[in-house]
C-alpha cells in the first residue's frame, strides 16, 4: 500500500482475527516475568474480532490511500473467526490491552514508511 500497490485479500475478507499491538504484547510479557504473576498458560489478545476487509480499509485510511482492493482465492482450511480471551491474565495481574487497532496501524504505517519499505 505504501508503494500504491493494491492489497490482495484471500477469500471474501469476512474472516476475522484478533489484532493486538506489539506494545501491548511486550507489556504483557514483562508482567508475566514478575514474581506475583505465578504460573500458568495465559492468552493475550483484545477479545475483539476484526474482519480482514475492515483491517484493509483501516490500513488504507492510515496510509491516506485510495487503492482498489483485489480479492484472490480463499486459503483452504482457513479459520473463519478468531478472538482471544485475556480475562485469566487480567484476573491474575490486571493486564488489559490499551492500544486501539487504529493507533497500532498508524504507528505501523509510519514506521514502514520512514524505513522506506
N, C-alpha and C positions, 0 to 999 in steps of 0.2 A: 504493500500500500504506500509506503514511503516513496517508492520508485514509480508510483502511479500505475502499478500493475493490478489487474483485477484479482481479488481474492477468490479462491475456489473452495466451495463448501461441498463436502461429500454427503450425498443424500439430500433430504429435503430441508436440513438445517434446524429441524424442530427437536433434535436430540438435545438433551440438557446435560450440563456439567456444573459442578460447584467450583467456581473460580475464587481463589484466595490470593492475597498479596504476599509476596516474599517477606515483606516486613512483618506481617502477622505470623507467618510460619517461623521466622527466626525468633521472634519474641516468645512463641510457644516453646520452642526448643530450649531457649535459655531458662525459662521457667521449669521445664521438665528436668533440668540438671540440678535444681535446688533441692536441698535435703528434705524440705517439707512436702515435696511432690509425691514421695512414696514410690511405688512401682505399679506397673500395670500397662495395659495397652490403651492408648488414647487416640481418638480420631481428631484431626484438626481440619476444620472446614468452616463454612459460613451458614450451613443449613439452607442455602438459597440456590434454587435451580435457575440457570440462565441458558436459554437456547443459543445454539451456535449462530442462528440468524440475528438474535439480539446482540450477541457479542460482536459480531461483524459490523452491525450498524453502529455500535458504540465505538469500535475501533476507527471506523471511517470518520465519525464525529471528532474523535480525539486527534486524528490526523488532518482534520479540516479538508477532507477529500470527498468528492462526489464521483465515485467509481462504480461501475456496474459490477454486481456480484455474479459470479459464474457458479453453476452447480454441476457436480460430477456424479458418478455412480456412488451409491451407498457402499460403505465398507461392510463386508459380510461379517455377521455376528456382532456388529457394534451395539453396545449397550444404548438403550434409548433414553434413560433418565438416571441421573445421579445427583445426590446431595448428601453431604457428610454431617452427621450429628456430632457436635463438640460438647454436649452437656456434661459428660463424665469428667472431662478436663476442667470445665468451668466449675463444677462442684468440688473438684479437688484443689485447684489453685486460683480460681477466679478469672481465668483467661477467657476472653472472647475476642472475636475479630473487631478491629477498629477502622480499617481502611475500606472504603467503598470500591466497588468494581470500577467505577468511573475514575476515581483517583488513581488507582493502580494502572489503568490503561493509559491515562495521560502521562504518568511518570514513565511507563514503559516506552511509549512513543517518543518522548523527549530524550530518553537515554539512547535508543537506537538511532534516532535522527541525528543527535550530536556525534555519535560514533561513526556516522556515515555508512551505516549498514543498510 
